[in-house]
Amino acid sequence: MAIRSNRNKSKKSKILKIVIISVAVVVLGTVGVFVARNAVSGGKTEDKTYKVRQETYENVIEISGNIAAASSQTLQAAGSGTVQAVYVKEGDRVKKGQLILELDATEQQYNLASLDYDIAQKKISGSKRELELLQTKRDMLVSKLDERKVVAYFDGIVAKLSVAPGDYLNAKDTVGTLIDRTYMTASVEIVETDVAKLKPGQTVHFTFPAYTKGTVDGYVVSYPAVGTITNRGATVVNAEVRIDNPPEEILPNYSFTGKIEIAAAVTVNIVERQAIGYENGSAFVEVVNSDGSTARKNVSVESYGTQYVNILSGARPGETLKSQGSASGSLRIGTTNSGGSSGRSSGGGMTAGFSMGGMGR
């Protein structure tokens, strides 16, 4: 019995040793991996680089809609009859009052001539009252004769015309369209949260899918002092925008998208804040050259969000900058004068590890 007990104890002791050794190996392995990772990470910190990027911040209101001519006239005859003559063709420019087409007016001309004969007779033997009535009738016949003609109501361009001599028209038949392209206009919806930014005269940049020569500039004309509730339940204001002297390629009813410029676009050169170092209160960067060497440059910077700075001068977009600190935000700082604030910029009042929340992205 004593021999068996000793054997059991020896066996248990061996198992315990094996467990202790296994645990020790795992712990040492974990520590080794951790140390190795830290060593690799520490070695890469100095080699990490950042690229200076240029970004443009636009303060705009986006719009869309369809453009319309300044004025539009539907070309149609007041009465029915056969077209006697057409004096213009599609695409012609016309002046206000210019004759576009006329219907056969033989009957109206005969009635007017007959009445003129009667008036001449009544001037000899008729009363004053009879002459007044005949003159009223004559005015009516002249109006009827004028209705046989279609004239331009304003200076413009014949945008569409589909009629020829000999065609028969019924009253109010549409045969074409006359437009005034001196300027073009559109009504666009502005959401209520953007209305406070609107001002008459603000520049509008129009983009037309049918126009491939770039954007077309216009401006805000006006907007009402009351909103409108759409069928979607949103409150909007319908603002009028306008293009003076639009390109000929842009036709009425063309669709567009656009941007109302609230303020001029701001261009910034940004880089991660870890690329900036400070020495004696001045900011600097180390530019990595194509051969791997570095060149130190003094820079002027300002905060841009929480992770970036805007480089005002000293470095150009596209340049590669060497890291000056770790990802945690500590920056490489040179010696400072005694009594001075560590890492304070001489111009911007920024310190090492500063918060860059002053300018939203």
Residue pairs with C-beta under 8 A, 6 or more apart in sequence:
45 323
45 325
45 326
46 322
46 323
47 322
47 323
48 274
48 322
48 323
49 275
49 288
49 320
49 321
49 322
49 323
50 271
50 272
50 274
50 275
50 320
50 321
50 323
51 271
51 318
51 319
51 320
51 321
52 269
52 270
52 271
52 311
52 315
52 316
52 317
52 318
52 319
52 320
52 321
53 269
53 270
53 271
53 317
54 267
54 268
54 269
54 270
54 317
55 267
55 268
55 270
56 265
56 266
56 267
56 268
57 265
57 266
57 267
57 268
57 361
58 259
58 261
58 265
59 261
59 262
59 263
59 265
59 266
60 259
60 260
60 261
60 262
61 190
61 194
61 197
61 198
61 259
61 260
61 262
62 257
62 258
62 259
62 260
63 188
63 189
63 190
63 204
63 241
63 257
63 258
63 259
63 260
64 188
64 255
64 256
64 257
64 258
65 186
65 187
65 188
65 189
65 255
65 256
66 186
66 253
66 254
66 255
66 256
67 184
67 185
67 186
67 206
67 208
67 243
67 246
67 250
67 252
67 253
67 254
67 255
67 256
68 184
68 185
68 186
68 252
68 253
69 159
69 179
69 180
69 181
69 184
69 252
70 179
70 180
70 181
70 182
70 183
70 184
70 185
71 153
71 154
71 156
71 179
71 180
72 177
72 178
72 179
72 180
72 252
73 152
73 153
73 154
73 156
73 177
73 178
73 179
74 174
74 176
74 177
75 100
75 101
75 150
75 158
75 161
75 174
75 175
75 176
75 177
75 178
76 150
76 172
76 173
76 174
76 175
77 101
77 103
77 147
77 148
77 150
77 169
77 171
77 172
77 173
77 175
78 147
78 171
78 172
79 103
79 144
79 147
79 148
79 171
80 103
80 168
80 169
80 170
80 171
81 103
81 104
81 105
81 148
81 168
81 169
82 103
82 104
82 166
82 167
82 168
82 169
83 101
83 102
83 103
83 104
83 163
83 164
83 165
83 166
83 167
83 168
83 169
84 102
84 103
84 104
84 105
84 165
85 101
85 102
85 165
86 100
86 101
86 161
86 163
86 164
86 165
87 98
87 99
87 100
87 101
88 94
88 98
88 100
88 101
88 158
88 161
89 158
89 161
90 158
90 159
90 160
90 161
90 176
91 157
91 158
92 157
92 158
93 155
93 156
93 157
93 158
94 100
94 152
94 155
94 156
94 157
94 158
94 178
95 152
95 155
96 152
96 153
96 154
96 155
97 151
97 152
98 151
98 152
99 149
99 150
99 151
100 150
100 151
100 152
100 158
100 161
100 176
100 178
101 149
101 150
101 163
101 175
102 148
102 149
102 150
103 148
103 149
103 169
104 148
105 145
105 148
108 141
108 144
108 145
108 148
109 145
111 141
111 144
112 138
112 141
112 142
112 145
115 134
115 137
115 138
115 141
116 138
118 134
119 131
119 134
119 135
119 138
122 130
122 131
122 134
123 131
126 134
150 175
152 178
153 178
154 178
154 180
155 180
155 182
156 178
156 179
156 180
156 181
157 178
157 179
157 180
157 181
158 176
158 177
158 178
159 176
159 177
159 178
159 179
159 251
159 252
160 176
160 177
161 175
161 176
162 175
162 176
163 169
163 175
163 176
169 175
179 252
181 246
181 248
182 244
182 245
183 242
183 243
183 244
183 245
183 246
184 242
184 243
184 246
184 250
184 252
185 221
185 240
185 241
185 242
185 243
186 240
186 241
186 242
186 256
187 238
187 239
187 240
188 238
188 239
188 241
188 258
189 230
189 236
189 237
189 238
189 239
190 198
190 223
190 236
190 237
190 238
190 239
191 234
191 235
191 236
192 227
192 234
192 235
192 236
192 237
195 223
195 227
195 237
197 262
198 220
198 223
198 237
198 239
198 260
199 220
200 219
200 220
200 221
200 222
200 223
201 219
201 220
202 219
202 220
202 260
202 261
202 262
203 217
203 218
203 219
203 260
203 261
204 217
204 218
204 219
204 220
204 241
204 258
204 259
204 260
204 261
205 215
205 216
205 217
205 258
205 259
205 261
206 215
206 216
206 217
206 218
206 243
206 256
206 257
206 258
207 215
207 216
207 256
207 257
207 258
208 216
208 250
208 254
208 255
208 256
209 255
209 256
210 249
210 250
210 251
210 254
211 247
211 249
211 250
211 254
213 247
213 249
216 243
216 246
216 247
216 250
217 243
218 241
218 242
218 243
218 244
218 258
219 241
219 242
220 239
220 240
220 241
220 260
221 239
221 240
221 241
221 242
222 239
222 240
223 237
223 238
223 239
223 240
224 237
224 238
226 237
227 235
227 236
227 237
228 235
228 236
228 237
228 238
229 235
229 236
230 236
241 258
241 260
243 250
268 304
268 310
269 310
269 311
269 315
269 316
269 317
270 304
270 308
270 309
270 310
270 311
271 285
271 308
271 309
271 311
271 315
271 321
272 307
272 308
273 307
273 308
273 309
273 329
273 331
273 356
274 323
274 324
274 325
274 326
274 327
274 329
274 331
275 285
275 321
275 322
275 323
275 324
276 283
276 284
276 285
276 299
276 301
276 309
276 324
276 331
277 283
277 284
277 285
277 286
277 324
277 325
277 331
277 332
277 333
277 334
278 284
278 331
278 332
278 333
278 334
278 343
278 344
278 345
278 352
279 333
279 334
279 335
280 334
280 335
280 336
280 337
281 336
281 340
281 341
281 343
281 344
281 345
281 346
282 298
282 345
282 346
283 298
283 299
283 300
283 301
283 345
283 350
284 296
284 297
284 298
284 299
285 296
285 297
285 299
285 311
285 314
285 315
285 321
285 322
285 324
286 294
286 295
286 296
286 297
286 321
286 322
286 324
287 294
287 295
287 296
287 297
287 315
287 319
287 320
287 321
287 322
288 294
288 320
288 321
288 322
289 295
294 322
297 314
297 315
298 314
299 311
299 312
299 313
299 314
299 315
300 311
300 312
300 313
300 314
300 347
300 348
301 309
301 310
301 311
301 312
301 345
301 348
301 350
302 309
302 310
302 312
302 348
302 350
302 358
302 359
303 309
303 310
303 350
303 354
303 355
303 356
303 357
303 358
303 359
304 310
304 356
304 359
304 361
305 356
305 357
305 359
305 360
305 361
306 355
306 356
306 357
307 356
308 356
308 361
309 356
310 359
315 321
324 331
324 332
325 331
325 332
329 353
330 352
330 353
331 343
331 352
331 353
333 342
333 343
333 352
336 342
336 343
341 351
342 351
342 352
343 351
343 352
343 353
344 350
344 351
345 351
